[in-house]
Amino acid sequence: MAIAVLVQAHKYPQQINRMLRPFYEYDDIDIYVNIDKKIDIDPFKDSLGEHVHFIENRVPIFWSNISQVNGMLNSFQEILSKQKYYDNYIFMSGQDYIVTPIEDILSFLEKNKGKEFIECEEISKDGLNWEVRYKKYHFTHLNNFWQKIGQLIRQLPFINRTYPLFEKTYGGSAWFILTHQAIEYVVEFCRDHKPFVDFHKYSHCPDEYFFQTLLMNSHFRENIIHKNFWYIDWFSRSNNPKILCSSHFDRIIDSNNFFARKFDYKIDSDVLDMIDRHKWQKRSSNLN
């Protein structure tokens, strides 16, 4: 089966190269890397160039605003334009890591062809309480002055927005494994419904509900498995996941996920060594 791996990144080319290394030996796995346009791409080309395809239509990416979605859509559109069919698209960040042998991932996807692996929980007052992310105006794509204006506007109870096209919205992790058909559907939908995409310019962290809402309001809903197979530590209750260190190793492995995030080799590279030894041992055991 053919797999497209898309990595969205802005730093640590050496860590990304280490993360992707297990994919390199597979001819049916193509790797695409989208580097934030604000960042010099040359160090990434030096580290990764012979193994990956770099997305050409780059955009500056800023946390919490529409640029993340635009970067994803540009990347998927560019990959689709190559007219190559991939059974699955794996969307990763540059600070992820593969925590199980690639053979296990491929075997699982082969047994679950046609399934979409993406976290989807209904956004509601009784469920995932993210309505403020799009019902109120957020100017995170504008300068500090407008962001402060947005903070004031959000305090006004009579200024609310209505989500376009769909009555129900869904959210979850921004990282996922989707089929070729699902990616194609999203790209075509966004091309034909530009006002829908533009609505998210004034929302907060749309990358965590944009794809979920589109897919859960489509016929792909029946094929969605509400799990993405990423281990992420949100126990710190901050806006960002905790950096994973050696002390997290047992939890990472016991989670039985394919990937984990967020790693920073400058803070703790030992955990990456521990994961690599685990993968080698597990792979050796599988071969025996």
N, C-alpha and C positions, 0 to 999 in steps of 0.2 A: 504494500500500500504506500501511496505517496503522501508525504507530510510537508506542510509549509510551517516553519517556525518564524514568527515575527517578534523581534525584540525592540522595544522602545527604550532608549537610553540617553543619558546625558553625561555620564562620567564612568571612570574605572574600566578602560578598555582591557587591561590585563585580567581583571576579575571576570569580565564578560567572556573573554577567550577561554578562561578556565571553565566557566559554566557551560559553554557550548561544546567543549571538546568531545564529550561523548557522542554528540550528533555527527561529528565530522566523518566517521567511518561508514556512514550509511548513504549509499548512492540515491536512495529514494527520499531522503530528507533534504530539503532546500532551506537555507537559512537567510532571512532578510533582516536587516538592521536599519532602524530609523533613528538617526541621531538628531536630537534637538538642534534646530537651525542656529540657536544662539552659541552653540559650541563648535570649536574647531574640530572638523571631522578627520583631519590627517592622522592624529594618534590612533584612532580607531581603524583607519585603513592600514596603518603599519602593523597593528596587532592582529587584525581579523581578515585583511584584504583577500587572501587566497582562499578563504573558506566561505565567505558570505557575499550576498548581494546587498548593496546599500540602496536604500530608498532615495530617489532623486528629488521628489517633490516634498522637500522638508518645510516645516513651519516652526517658528519659535514656540516652545511649549512652556506654559506656566501652570503651576499647581492650582487646581480647583476651578479652572475655567474651560471654555469651549475648545481651547487649543488642543487639549488632550484628545478630544473626540475628532477634531479635524485631522490631527496627525494619524489617528487610527484609520479614518476613512480614506485619506490620501494613500496610506500604505496598502490597504486592502484593494483599492481601485488599481493601483500600480501593479500589484501582484496578479490580479485578475486579467489585466491587459496583456500579460504574457501568454495568455491562451493555454495555460497548462493546468490540468485538473489535479487538485489535491483532495484526498479523502478527508483530511482534517487540517485545520489551521490552529496552531498553538500560539496564543498571544502572551508574551512574557515581558517582564521588565528587566533592566540591566542589573538589578540587584536580587534576582531570583537565583535559585540553584536547583539542579536536578538531584533528587535524593533517592532514586531507585534506578536499577539498570534500565537502559533504553528498551531492551527486549521485553521487559515487563509492561512498559507503556504501550509498545506496538502491539503486543499480544492482546492487551485489554481493548484497545481501539478496534482491532480486527474483530473481536468478539462482539463489539457494540457498535457496529457500523450503522450510520444514520442517526446516532444519538448526539444531542447537544449537551455539553457539560459546562454549565454556567449557573452561578448562584442567582436565584430569582425568588424574592419575597415581596408580597404585595405591600406597597407603600400606603399606609393609612394611619389614622390616629390609634388604632388598636393593634397595628402590625409594625412595620418598619416606619418609624416616625420621621420621615424625610420630606414631608410635604413642603416645608418652608424652603427647601432648596430650589423649588421652581415656582411656588405660589407668590413668593416675595422677590423683589428685584435685587439682583446681585450684579455689581459692576466690576467684577474681578478682572475683566479683560481691559479695563480702562485705568487711568492714572489714580494716584492716591486721593486727589480731590474728589473724584467721582465715586471712589470707594467709600469715602466718608459720607457723601450724599446718600449713597445706597444704604448705609447703616441707619441714617435718619428716616429714610422712606420706609424701611422695614418695620419701624416702630409704629407706623400709621395703620390702624386696623382696617381702614376702608380701602386701602390700595392692595389689591390681590390680583393674581394672574390665573387664567384658566389653561390647564394643559391642553394642547391641541390634539385633535383627532381621536384620542383614546380616553375613555372614562376611567380606566384602571391603569395605574403605573406600578412598575416593579423595579426593585433594586438589588444590589449585591456587589460582590467583588468585581473589580475591573479586569481581572485576568481570567481567561477562559479557553476552552477547546471547542471549536465549532466546525461544522461540516462546510464543504465548498458551497453547497446549496444555500445554507444560512448566510454565509458571508456575501454571496452574490445577491441574495434577497435584500439584505440591509443596504448594500451599495446602490442597488437599483432604486430602492424605496427613497433613499436620501437624494438621489439625483432627480427623482420625479416630484419630491415634496420639499423643496428648498425652504419654504417658510417654517416647516417643522424643525429643520436643523437650526435655522436662525433663531427660533424661540429660545434655544438653549444658550444663546450668547449671554443672557441675563439671568442665568441660573448658577447654582453652586455644585461643583463636582459632578457634572452631567455624565462623565465616563462611568459612573457607578450605577446609572439607571437608564441610560440611553439605549444600549443594546438590549438590555433585559426587557424594557417596555415594548420595543419593536417586536421582539421575538415572541413574547408572551401574548401579544395581540395579533398573532399570525397563526397559520396552520402548523408552524414549527413547535407550537406549544405542546403538542402531543408527544414530541420526541425529546423534550427537555428533561435532563436529569439534574436536579437542583443541587449539584455539587460540582466544584471545579477542580478538586484534587490538589489544592494548594494549602500548605500549612502556613498560617499567618497568626502572629501573636498580637491580639488587640487588648490584652489584659491590662495594659497601662492606661487604657481609656483616654488616650490622647488622639489628636487628629492624624497621627502617623503610627504605623505598626512598629513594634519594638524591634530593635536590631537584634538578630539572633546570634547567640554566643555558644560557647562550649556547654554551658549549663543547660541549654535548651535541647541538646542532642537527643536524649532519650524521648522527649516529647515529639520531636520532629519524626523520628523513626517509628515510634509507636502509633503515630497518626495514620500510617499506611497511605500517605499521599505521594504523588509523583514529584511535586515541586514544593519549595518553601521559599519564603521571603520574610524579612528583608535582611540581606547580609552586607557587611562592610569589612573587607579584608584588612583595612587599616585599624579597625577596632579589635577584630578577632578573626584571624585566619586559621586558627587551630580547628575550629568547628568544620571548616571546609575539608581539612585533612581527615577528620573523623568520618565525615560523610563519604568521602572518596574511598576510605578503607572499607566502610560498610558496603558500598556498592560493589567493590571488587570481591569481597567475601560472598555476597549474595549472588553475584554473577557466577563465581566459581562453583557455588553450591548448585545453582541451576544447571550448569553444564554437566555436573556429576549426576 
